[in-house]
Amino acid sequence: MPAISNYLTNGALCEIPNHEYMTGGFSTIYMSRNRVRSWDEVSFTIQAGGRHAPIHPQAPKMQFVSQDVRIFAPECADLYRRLSIRECARIQTFPDNFIFHY
């Protein structure tokens, strides 16, 4: 589920703890490269800030516009979302019972 107001937790409303993703804008630096990895590719580095979380692999690759400019495929815009905290934790091999407090 999307986080409340970009980064606040839904807390007990999450069916799976920490399984929420940050909403909000993407910086021009973030949008300058293809941020989508497919299911069988190695993930991007998981950074501490939600703004830089990789895009979920359900989305198609970003479309090239020009050097350092990419966009989300307009016909698939609803498929682009950041990985959830729980998904990032799994990639980093945190145990599923580990709870992040934020």
Biopython code that builds the backbone (N, CA, C, O; Angstrom):
import numpy as np
from Bio.PDB.StructureBuilder import StructureBuilder

atoms = [
    (1, "MET", "N", (0.840, -1.184, 0.000)),
    (1, "MET", "CA", (0.000, 0.000, 0.000)),
    (1, "MET", "C", (0.880, 1.241, 0.000)),
    (1, "MET", "O", (2.006, 1.198, 0.497)),
    (2, "PRO", "N", (0.392, 2.329, -0.541)),
    (2, "PRO", "CA", (1.190, 3.560, -0.493)),
    (2, "PRO", "C", (1.298, 4.094, 0.928)),
    (2, "PRO", "O", (0.367, 3.962, 1.723)),
    (3, "ALA", "N", (2.424, 4.687, 1.237)),
    (3, "ALA", "CA", (2.614, 5.311, 2.538)),
    (3, "ALA", "C", (1.696, 6.524, 2.643)),
    (3, "ALA", "O", (1.258, 7.072, 1.632)),
    (4, "ILE", "N", (1.418, 6.927, 3.841)),
    (4, "ILE", "CA", (0.589, 8.111, 4.059)),
    (4, "ILE", "C", (1.457, 9.347, 3.821)),
    (4, "ILE", "O", (2.578, 9.427, 4.324)),
    (5, "SER", "N", (0.947, 10.294, 3.064)),
    (5, "SER", "CA", (1.627, 11.570, 2.855)),
    (5, "SER", "C", (3.110, 11.408, 2.522)),
    (5, "SER", "O", (3.972, 11.967, 3.199)),
    (6, "ASN", "N", (3.391, 10.644, 1.483)),
    (6, "ASN", "CA", (4.731, 10.412, 0.954)),
    (6, "ASN", "C", (5.583, 9.459, 1.768)),
    (6, "ASN", "O", (6.217, 8.580, 1.185)),
    (7, "TYR", "N", (5.630, 9.591, 3.096)),
    (7, "TYR", "CA", (6.578, 8.782, 3.845)),
    (7, "TYR", "C", (6.095, 8.344, 5.228)),
    (7, "TYR", "O", (6.824, 7.630, 5.916)),
    (8, "LEU", "N", (4.923, 8.734, 5.654)),
    (8, "LEU", "CA", (4.436, 8.325, 6.970)),
    (8, "LEU", "C", (3.832, 6.933, 6.889)),
    (8, "LEU", "O", (3.196, 6.587, 5.893)),
    (9, "THR", "N", (4.025, 6.138, 7.924)),
    (9, "THR", "CA", (3.568, 4.753, 7.910)),
    (9, "THR", "C", (2.060, 4.618, 8.113)),
    (9, "THR", "O", (1.425, 5.448, 8.764)),
    (10, "ASN", "N", (1.509, 3.555, 7.541)),
    (10, "ASN", "CA", (0.124, 3.176, 7.770)),
    (10, "ASN", "C", (0.005, 2.332, 9.041)),
    (10, "ASN", "O", (-1.100, 2.016, 9.484)),
    (11, "GLY", "N", (1.150, 1.971, 9.620)),
    (11, "GLY", "CA", (1.195, 1.236, 10.883)),
    (11, "GLY", "C", (0.419, -0.063, 10.855)),
    (11, "GLY", "O", (0.653, -0.921, 10.004)),
    (12, "ALA", "N", (-0.505, -0.202, 11.787)),
    (12, "ALA", "CA", (-1.275, -1.439, 11.951)),
    (12, "ALA", "C", (-2.209, -1.726, 10.776)),
    (12, "ALA", "O", (-2.723, -2.839, 10.665)),
    (13, "LEU", "N", (-2.436, -0.760, 9.907)),
    (13, "LEU", "CA", (-3.284, -1.001, 8.736)),
    (13, "LEU", "C", (-2.595, -1.870, 7.689)),
    (13, "LEU", "O", (-3.252, -2.424, 6.807)),
    (14, "CYS", "N", (-1.279, -1.989, 7.785)),
    (14, "CYS", "CA", (-0.531, -2.840, 6.850)),
    (14, "CYS", "C", (-0.793, -4.300, 7.191)),
    (14, "CYS", "O", (-0.543, -4.733, 8.317)),
    (15, "GLU", "N", (-1.292, -5.055, 6.230)),
    (15, "GLU", "CA", (-1.513, -6.489, 6.442)),
    (15, "GLU", "C", (-0.186, -7.197, 6.701)),
    (15, "GLU", "O", (-0.110, -8.110, 7.523)),
    (16, "ILE", "N", (0.854, -6.771, 5.997)),
    (16, "ILE", "CA", (2.217, -7.272, 6.201)),
    (16, "ILE", "C", (3.029, -6.082, 6.706)),
    (16, "ILE", "O", (3.082, -5.051, 6.036)),
    (17, "PRO", "N", (3.666, -6.201, 7.879)),
    (17, "PRO", "CA", (4.411, -5.055, 8.428)),
    (17, "PRO", "C", (5.440, -4.501, 7.438)),
    (17, "PRO", "O", (6.171, -5.250, 6.790)),
    (18, "ASN", "N", (5.476, -3.182, 7.342)),
    (18, "ASN", "CA", (6.432, -2.450, 6.496)),
    (18, "ASN", "C", (6.224, -2.671, 5.001)),
    (18, "ASN", "O", (7.096, -2.318, 4.207)),
    (19, "HIS", "N", (5.107, -3.238, 4.604)),
    (19, "HIS", "CA", (4.878, -3.479, 3.168)),
    (19, "HIS", "C", (4.130, -2.292, 2.568)),
    (19, "HIS", "O", (2.997, -2.413, 2.103)),
    (20, "GLU", "N", (4.794, -1.155, 2.594)),
    (20, "GLU", "CA", (4.256, 0.071, 2.013)),
    (20, "GLU", "C", (5.385, 0.785, 1.288)),
    (20, "GLU", "O", (6.557, 0.613, 1.621)),
    (21, "TYR", "N", (5.029, 1.574, 0.308)),
    (21, "TYR", "CA", (6.040, 2.244, -0.497)),
    (21, "TYR", "C", (5.831, 3.750, -0.475)),
    (21, "TYR", "O", (4.715, 4.246, -0.322)),
    (22, "MET", "N", (6.931, 4.451, -0.631)),
    (22, "MET", "CA", (6.896, 5.909, -0.629)),
    (22, "MET", "C", (6.236, 6.420, -1.897)),
    (22, "MET", "O", (6.489, 5.916, -2.991)),
    (23, "THR", "N", (5.406, 7.403, -1.741)),
    (23, "THR", "CA", (4.811, 8.091, -2.885)),
    (23, "THR", "C", (5.503, 9.436, -3.007)),
    (23, "THR", "O", (6.372, 9.757, -2.197)),
    (24, "GLY", "N", (5.147, 10.202, -3.970)),
    (24, "GLY", "CA", (5.760, 11.516, -4.131)),
    (24, "GLY", "C", (6.617, 11.569, -5.372)),
    (24, "GLY", "O", (6.809, 10.566, -6.059)),
    (25, "GLY", "N", (7.120, 12.730, -5.644)),
    (25, "GLY", "CA", (7.844, 12.978, -6.882)),
    (25, "GLY", "C", (9.188, 12.279, -6.982)),
    (25, "GLY", "O", (9.742, 11.791, -5.997)),
    (26, "PHE", "N", (9.685, 12.250, -8.194)),
    (26, "PHE", "CA", (10.990, 11.689, -8.506)),
    (26, "PHE", "C", (11.888, 12.834, -8.966)),
    (26, "PHE", "O", (11.475, 13.656, -9.784)),
    (27, "SER", "N", (13.101, 12.891, -8.452)),
    (27, "SER", "CA", (14.010, 13.974, -8.834)),
    (27, "SER", "C", (14.468, 13.803, -10.283)),
    (27, "SER", "O", (14.381, 12.712, -10.845)),
    (28, "THR", "N", (14.946, 14.870, -10.868)),
    (28, "THR", "CA", (15.455, 14.795, -12.239)),
    (28, "THR", "C", (16.667, 13.878, -12.311)),
    (28, "THR", "O", (16.881, 13.218, -13.328)),
    (29, "ILE", "N", (17.454, 13.829, -11.258)),
    (29, "ILE", "CA", (18.608, 12.915, -11.235)),
    (29, "ILE", "C", (18.111, 11.471, -11.282)),
    (29, "ILE", "O", (18.653, 10.652, -12.024)),
    (30, "TYR", "N", (17.088, 11.158, -10.499)),
    (30, "TYR", "CA", (16.513, 9.819, -10.491)),
    (30, "TYR", "C", (15.978, 9.459, -11.880)),
    (30, "TYR", "O", (16.178, 8.344, -12.361)),
    (31, "MET", "N", (15.308, 10.402, -12.510)),
    (31, "MET", "CA", (14.679, 10.157, -13.811)),
    (31, "MET", "C", (15.670, 10.199, -14.969)),
    (31, "MET", "O", (15.277, 9.987, -16.116)),
    (32, "SER", "N", (16.932, 10.464, -14.700)),
    (32, "SER", "CA", (17.908, 10.549, -15.795)),
    (32, "SER", "C", (18.389, 9.177, -16.266)),
    (32, "SER", "O", (19.043, 9.081, -17.304)),
    (33, "ARG", "N", (18.082, 8.130, -15.531)),
    (33, "ARG", "CA", (18.504, 6.775, -15.892)),
    (33, "ARG", "C", (17.318, 5.831, -15.796)),
    (33, "ARG", "O", (16.327, 6.133, -15.132)),
    (34, "ASN", "N", (17.422, 4.689, -16.461)),
    (34, "ASN", "CA", (16.376, 3.681, -16.343)),
    (34, "ASN", "C", (16.446, 3.072, -14.946)),
    (34, "ASN", "O", (17.447, 2.445, -14.601)),
    (35, "ARG", "N", (15.425, 3.241, -14.156)),
    (35, "ARG", "CA", (15.418, 2.767, -12.770)),
    (35, "ARG", "C", (14.640, 1.466, -12.599)),
    (35, "ARG", "O", (14.343, 1.065, -11.474)),
    (36, "VAL", "N", (14.310, 0.809, -13.701)),
    (36, "VAL", "CA", (13.553, -0.433, -13.636)),
    (36, "VAL", "C", (14.474, -1.611, -13.936)),
    (36, "VAL", "O", (15.150, -1.635, -14.964)),
    (37, "ARG", "N", (14.494, -2.572, -13.045)),
    (37, "ARG", "CA", (15.205, -3.832, -13.267)),
    (37, "ARG", "C", (14.150, -4.915, -13.420)),
    (37, "ARG", "O", (13.124, -4.880, -12.740)),
    (38, "SER", "N", (14.387, -5.869, -14.299)),
    (38, "SER", "CA", (13.437, -6.968, -14.448)),
    (38, "SER", "C", (13.626, -7.956, -13.304)),
    (38, "SER", "O", (14.566, -7.830, -12.519)),
    (39, "TRP", "N", (12.742, -8.928, -13.210)),
    (39, "TRP", "CA", (12.761, -9.896, -12.114)),
    (39, "TRP", "C", (14.071, -10.663, -12.032)),
    (39, "TRP", "O", (14.486, -11.058, -10.942)),
    (40, "ASP", "N", (14.725, -10.879, -13.158)),
    (40, "ASP", "CA", (15.943, -11.693, -13.150)),
    (40, "ASP", "C", (17.230, -10.881, -13.175)),
    (40, "ASP", "O", (18.308, -11.447, -13.359)),
    (41, "GLU", "N", (17.142, -9.580, -12.997)),
    (41, "GLU", "CA", (18.329, -8.720, -12.944)),
    (41, "GLU", "C", (18.679, -8.393, -11.489)),
    (41, "GLU", "O", (17.813, -8.402, -10.614)),
    (42, "VAL", "N", (19.940, -8.108, -11.251)),
    (42, "VAL", "CA", (20.398, -7.687, -9.930)),
    (42, "VAL", "C", (19.790, -6.322, -9.608)),
    (42, "VAL", "O", (19.717, -5.450, -10.474)),
    (43, "SER", "N", (19.359, -6.143, -8.371)),
    (43, "SER", "CA", (18.740, -4.888, -7.955)),
    (43, "SER", "C", (19.755, -3.753, -7.934)),
    (43, "SER", "O", (20.960, -3.976, -7.822)),
    (44, "PHE", "N", (19.241, -2.534, -8.043)),
    (44, "PHE", "CA", (20.060, -1.368, -7.774)),
    (44, "PHE", "C", (20.408, -1.374, -6.292)),
    (44, "PHE", "O", (19.769, -2.073, -5.506)),
    (45, "THR", "N", (21.404, -0.611, -5.912)),
    (45, "THR", "CA", (21.751, -0.455, -4.498)),
    (45, "THR", "C", (20.545, 0.119, -3.763)),
    (45, "THR", "O", (19.914, 1.068, -4.228)),
    (46, "ILE", "N", (20.237, -0.463, -2.617)),
    (46, "ILE", "CA", (19.124, 0.023, -1.808)),
    (46, "ILE", "C", (19.675, 1.089, -0.865)),
    (46, "ILE", "O", (20.469, 0.788, 0.026)),
    (47, "GLN", "N", (19.254, 2.317, -1.063)),
    (47, "GLN", "CA", (19.712, 3.419, -0.222)),
    (47, "GLN", "C", (18.762, 3.614, 0.951)),
    (47, "GLN", "O", (17.640, 3.108, 0.934)),
    (48, "ALA", "N", (19.197, 4.328, 1.945)),
    (48, "ALA", "CA", (18.407, 4.521, 3.161)),
    (48, "ALA", "C", (17.158, 5.360, 2.930)),
    (48, "ALA", "O", (16.165, 5.170, 3.632)),
    (49, "GLY", "N", (17.172, 6.272, 1.979)),
    (49, "GLY", "CA", (16.036, 7.147, 1.742)),
    (49, "GLY", "C", (15.048, 6.564, 0.754)),
    (49, "GLY", "O", (15.445, 6.010, -0.272)),
    (50, "GLY", "N", (13.767, 6.683, 1.053)),
    (50, "GLY", "CA", (12.722, 6.158, 0.176)),
    (50, "GLY", "C", (12.673, 6.793, -1.197)),
    (50, "GLY", "O", (12.237, 6.156, -2.156)),
    (51, "ARG", "N", (13.110, 8.033, -1.311)),
    (51, "ARG", "CA", (13.064, 8.717, -2.617)),
    (51, "ARG", "C", (13.905, 8.011, -3.672)),
    (51, "ARG", "O", (13.666, 8.172, -4.869)),
    (52, "HIS", "N", (14.879, 7.238, -3.236)),
    (52, "HIS", "CA", (15.779, 6.592, -4.191)),
    (52, "HIS", "C", (15.542, 5.094, -4.300)),
    (52, "HIS", "O", (16.355, 4.384, -4.891)),
    (53, "ALA", "N", (14.439, 4.601, -3.739)),
    (53, "ALA", "CA", (14.132, 3.172, -3.840)),
    (53, "ALA", "C", (13.898, 2.806, -5.304)),
    (53, "ALA", "O", (13.287, 3.575, -6.046)),
    (54, "PRO", "N", (14.380, 1.639, -5.718)),
    (54, "PRO", "CA", (14.167, 1.205, -7.103)),
    (54, "PRO", "C", (12.681, 1.033, -7.424)),
    (54, "PRO", "O", (11.849, 0.880, -6.529)),
    (55, "ILE", "N", (12.374, 1.062, -8.698)),
    (55, "ILE", "CA", (11.013, 0.839, -9.175)),
    (55, "ILE", "C", (10.728, -0.661, -9.180)),
    (55, "ILE", "O", (11.602, -1.465, -9.505)),
    (56, "HIS", "N", (9.508, -1.029, -8.820)),
    (56, "HIS", "CA", (9.103, -2.437, -8.803)),
    (56, "HIS", "C", (9.245, -3.035, -10.209)),
    (56, "HIS", "O", (8.914, -2.368, -11.190)),
    (57, "PRO", "N", (9.732, -4.281, -10.326)),
    (57, "PRO", "CA", (9.980, -4.879, -11.647)),
    (57, "PRO", "C", (8.733, -5.197, -12.465)),
    (57, "PRO", "O", (8.861, -5.652, -13.602)),
    (58, "GLN", "N", (7.541, -4.976, -11.937)),
    (58, "GLN", "CA", (6.324, -5.167, -12.725)),
    (58, "GLN", "C", (6.214, -4.136, -13.853)),
    (58, "GLN", "O", (5.518, -4.365, -14.842)),
    (59, "ALA", "N", (6.894, -3.016, -13.702)),
    (59, "ALA", "CA", (6.809, -1.927, -14.676)),
    (59, "ALA", "C", (7.735, -2.179, -15.860)),
    (59, "ALA", "O", (8.781, -2.810, -15.705)),
    (60, "PRO", "N", (7.359, -1.692, -17.042)),
    (60, "PRO", "CA", (8.268, -1.806, -18.186)),
    (60, "PRO", "C", (9.457, -0.852, -18.035)),
    (60, "PRO", "O", (9.415, 0.089, -17.242)),
    (61, "LYS", "N", (10.491, -1.103, -18.791)),
    (61, "LYS", "CA", (11.658, -0.215, -18.780)),
    (61, "LYS", "C", (11.210, 1.210, -19.087)),
    (61, "LYS", "O", (10.240, 1.426, -19.814)),
    (62, "MET", "N", (11.918, 2.163, -18.533)),
    (62, "MET", "CA", (11.604, 3.570, -18.782)),
    (62, "MET", "C", (11.970, 3.924, -20.220)),
    (62, "MET", "O", (12.890, 3.345, -20.797)),
    (63, "GLN", "N", (11.244, 4.877, -20.788)),
    (63, "GLN", "CA", (11.475, 5.264, -22.173)),
    (63, "GLN", "C", (12.531, 6.361, -22.257)),
    (63, "GLN", "O", (12.502, 7.337, -21.507)),
    (64, "PHE", "N", (13.460, 6.174, -23.184)),
    (64, "PHE", "CA", (14.524, 7.148, -23.432)),
    (64, "PHE", "C", (13.943, 8.329, -24.193)),
    (64, "PHE", "O", (13.271, 8.141, -25.208)),
    (65, "VAL", "N", (14.193, 9.547, -23.716)),
    (65, "VAL", "CA", (13.768, 10.772, -24.392)),
    (65, "VAL", "C", (14.991, 11.437, -25.014)),
    (65, "VAL", "O", (15.010, 11.720, -26.212)),
    (66, "SER", "N", (15.992, 11.681, -24.210)),
    (66, "SER", "CA", (17.258, 12.241, -24.658)),
    (66, "SER", "C", (18.293, 11.929, -23.588)),
    (66, "SER", "O", (17.967, 11.359, -22.546)),
    (67, "GLN", "N", (19.535, 12.303, -23.846)),
    (67, "GLN", "CA", (20.567, 12.023, -22.856)),
    (67, "GLN", "C", (20.159, 12.584, -21.498)),
    (67, "GLN", "O", (19.808, 13.758, -21.384)),
    (68, "ASP", "N", (20.205, 11.744, -20.478)),
    (68, "ASP", "CA", (19.854, 12.095, -19.101)),
    (68, "ASP", "C", (18.377, 12.438, -18.897)),
    (68, "ASP", "O", (18.023, 13.075, -17.905)),
    (69, "VAL", "N", (17.515, 12.024, -19.825)),
    (69, "VAL", "CA", (16.077, 12.236, -19.661)),
    (69, "VAL", "C", (15.333, 10.965, -20.052)),
    (69, "VAL", "O", (15.411, 10.513, -21.194)),
    (70, "ARG", "N", (14.622, 10.403, -19.103)),
    (70, "ARG", "CA", (13.767, 9.239, -19.348)),
    (70, "ARG", "C", (12.404, 9.510, -18.732)),
    (70, "ARG", "O", (12.267, 10.329, -17.823)),
    (71, "ILE", "N", (11.397, 8.808, -19.243)),
    (71, "ILE", "CA", (10.042, 8.950, -18.706)),
    (71, "ILE", "C", (9.450, 7.568, -18.475)),
    (71, "ILE", "O", (9.916, 6.574, -19.031)),
    (72, "PHE", "N", (8.418, 7.524, -17.646)),
    (72, "PHE", "CA", (7.668, 6.298, -17.473)),
    (72, "PHE", "C", (6.775, 6.135, -18.703)),
    (72, "PHE", "O", (6.240, 7.122, -19.209)),
    (73, "ALA", "N", (6.608, 4.921, -19.185)),
    (73, "ALA", "CA", (5.742, 4.670, -20.340)),
    (73, "ALA", "C", (4.326, 5.137, -19.994)),
    (73, "ALA", "O", (3.713, 4.599, -19.072)),
    (74, "PRO", "N", (3.795, 6.132, -20.719)),
    (74, "PRO", "CA", (2.499, 6.717, -20.353)),
    (74, "PRO", "C", (1.360, 5.697, -20.275)),
    (74, "PRO", "O", (0.487, 5.818, -19.416)),
    (75, "GLU", "N", (1.358, 4.709, -21.146)),
    (75, "GLU", "CA", (0.268, 3.726, -21.151)),
    (75, "GLU", "C", (0.347, 2.748, -19.981)),
    (75, "GLU", "O", (-0.578, 1.969, -19.754)),
    (76, "CYS", "N", (1.447, 2.792, -19.244)),
    (76, "CYS", "CA", (1.647, 1.889, -18.096)),
    (76, "CYS", "C", (1.945, 2.654, -16.821)),
    (76, "CYS", "O", (2.522, 2.093, -15.890)),
    (77, "ALA", "N", (1.567, 3.914, -16.759)),
    (77, "ALA", "CA", (1.945, 4.783, -15.641)),
    (77, "ALA", "C", (1.547, 4.212, -14.284)),
    (77, "ALA", "O", (2.242, 4.449, -13.296)),
    (78, "ASP", "N", (0.451, 3.468, -14.210)),
    (78, "ASP", "CA", (-0.002, 2.936, -12.928)),
    (78, "ASP", "C", (0.865, 1.774, -12.424)),
    (78, "ASP", "O", (0.711, 1.353, -11.278)),
    (79, "LEU", "N", (1.768, 1.251, -13.252)),
    (79, "LEU", "CA", (2.637, 0.143, -12.844)),
    (79, "LEU", "C", (3.932, 0.613, -12.177)),
    (79, "LEU", "O", (4.644, -0.190, -11.573)),
    (80, "TYR", "N", (4.236, 1.896, -12.281)),
    (80, "TYR", "CA", (5.479, 2.416, -11.719)),
    (80, "TYR", "C", (5.268, 2.810, -10.262)),
    (80, "TYR", "O", (4.533, 3.749, -9.957)),
    (81, "ARG", "N", (5.915, 2.089, -9.385)),
    (81, "ARG", "CA", (5.929, 2.429, -7.968)),
    (81, "ARG", "C", (7.271, 1.991, -7.400)),
    (81, "ARG", "O", (7.913, 1.074, -7.911)),
    (82, "ARG", "N", (7.672, 2.655, -6.350)),
    (82, "ARG", "CA", (8.914, 2.268, -5.685)),
    (82, "ARG", "C", (8.717, 0.931, -4.982)),
    (82, "ARG", "O", (7.592, 0.562, -4.645)),
    (83, "LEU", "N", (9.810, 0.207, -4.762)),
    (83, "LEU", "CA", (9.737, -1.004, -3.962)),
    (83, "LEU", "C", (9.288, -0.647, -2.552)),
    (83, "LEU", "O", (9.621, 0.424, -2.046)),
    (84, "SER", "N", (8.543, -1.528, -1.925)),
    (84, "SER", "CA", (8.110, -1.281, -0.552)),
    (84, "SER", "C", (9.296, -1.498, 0.395)),
    (84, "SER", "O", (10.322, -2.065, 0.018)),
    (85, "ILE", "N", (9.125, -1.038, 1.611)),
    (85, "ILE", "CA", (10.161, -1.233, 2.628)),
    (85, "ILE", "C", (10.411, -2.724, 2.816)),
    (85, "ILE", "O", (11.561, -3.150, 2.918)),
    (86, "ARG", "N", (9.358, -3.512, 2.863)),
    (86, "ARG", "CA", (9.491, -4.964, 3.039)),
    (86, "ARG", "C", (10.214, -5.595, 1.851)),
    (86, "ARG", "O", (11.050, -6.479, 2.039)),
    (87, "GLU", "N", (9.907, -5.155, 0.637)),
    (87, "GLU", "CA", (10.595, -5.693, -0.546)),
    (87, "GLU", "C", (12.083, -5.349, -0.514)),
    (87, "GLU", "O", (12.925, -6.183, -0.846)),
    (88, "CYS", "N", (12.400, -4.126, -0.117)),
    (88, "CYS", "CA", (13.813, -3.731, 0.013)),
    (88, "CYS", "C", (14.504, -4.564, 1.092)),
    (88, "CYS", "O", (15.650, -4.980, 0.925)),
    (89, "ALA", "N", (13.806, -4.802, 2.189)),
    (89, "ALA", "CA", (14.377, -5.604, 3.271)),
    (89, "ALA", "C", (14.664, -7.028, 2.800)),
    (89, "ALA", "O", (15.688, -7.608, 3.160)),
    (90, "ARG", "N", (13.770, -7.586, 2.002)),
    (90, "ARG", "CA", (13.997, -8.941, 1.480)),
    (90, "ARG", "C", (15.228, -8.984, 0.584)),
    (90, "ARG", "O", (16.034, -9.909, 0.684)),
    (91, "ILE", "N", (15.377, -8.003, -0.281)),
    (91, "ILE", "CA", (16.553, -7.950, -1.160)),
    (91, "ILE", "C", (17.824, -7.897, -0.330)),
    (91, "ILE", "O", (18.843, -8.474, -0.709)),
    (92, "GLN", "N", (17.768, -7.203, 0.807)),
    (92, "GLN", "CA", (18.928, -7.067, 1.682)),
    (92, "GLN", "C", (19.048, -8.217, 2.685)),
    (92, "GLN", "O", (19.910, -8.175, 3.563)),
    (93, "THR", "N", (18.218, -9.215, 2.573)),
    (93, "THR", "CA", (18.185, -10.435, 3.385)),
    (93, "THR", "C", (17.843, -10.220, 4.863)),
    (93, "THR", "O", (18.265, -11.004, 5.712)),
    (94, "PHE", "N", (17.088, -9.171, 5.175)),
    (94, "PHE", "CA", (16.558, -9.040, 6.521)),
    (94, "PHE", "C", (15.535, -10.157, 6.729)),
    (94, "PHE", "O", (14.825, -10.517, 5.790)),
    (95, "PRO", "N", (15.445, -10.705, 7.927)),
    (95, "PRO", "CA", (14.412, -11.719, 8.167)),
    (95, "PRO", "C", (13.022, -11.082, 8.082)),
    (95, "PRO", "O", (12.860, -9.901, 8.389)),
    (96, "ASP", "N", (12.019, -11.864, 7.665)),
    (96, "ASP", "CA", (10.665, -11.328, 7.512)),
    (96, "ASP", "C", (10.058, -10.822, 8.815)),
    (96, "ASP", "O", (9.132, -10.011, 8.782)),
    (97, "ASN", "N", (10.558, -11.283, 9.962)),
    (97, "ASN", "CA", (9.990, -10.809, 11.233)),
    (97, "ASN", "C", (10.686, -9.547, 11.744)),
    (97, "ASN", "O", (10.353, -9.063, 12.826)),
    (98, "PHE", "N", (11.641, -9.008, 10.994)),
    (98, "PHE", "CA", (12.307, -7.776, 11.380)),
    (98, "PHE", "C", (11.364, -6.617, 11.077)),
    (98, "PHE", "O", (10.878, -6.494, 9.952)),
    (99, "ILE", "N", (11.106, -5.781, 12.049)),
    (99, "ILE", "CA", (10.190, -4.642, 11.876)),
    (99, "ILE", "C", (10.993, -3.346, 11.892)),
    (99, "ILE", "O", (11.785, -3.102, 12.802)),
    (100, "PHE", "N", (10.777, -2.527, 10.878)),
    (100, "PHE", "CA", (11.388, -1.200, 10.824)),
    (100, "PHE", "C", (10.415, -0.206, 11.457)),
    (100, "PHE", "O", (9.229, -0.201, 11.128)),
    (101, "HIS", "N", (10.913, 0.629, 12.361)),
    (101, "HIS", "CA", (10.093, 1.643, 13.019)),
    (101, "HIS", "C", (10.485, 2.995, 12.433)),
    (101, "HIS", "O", (11.656, 3.374, 12.440)),
    (102, "TYR", "N", (9.491, 3.713, 11.927)),
    (102, "TYR", "CA", (9.739, 5.009, 11.312)),
    (102, "TYR", "C", (8.530, 5.892, 11.480)),
    (102, "TYR", "O", (8.534, 7.037, 11.028)),
]
sb = StructureBuilder()
sb.init_structure("model")
sb.init_model(0)
sb.init_chain("A")
sb.init_seg("    ")
for serial, (resi, resn, name, xyz) in enumerate(atoms, 1):
    if name == "N":
        sb.init_residue(resn, " ", resi, " ")
    sb.init_atom(name, np.array(xyz, "f"), 0.0, 1.0, " ", f" {name:<3s}", serial, name[0])
structure = sb.get_structure()
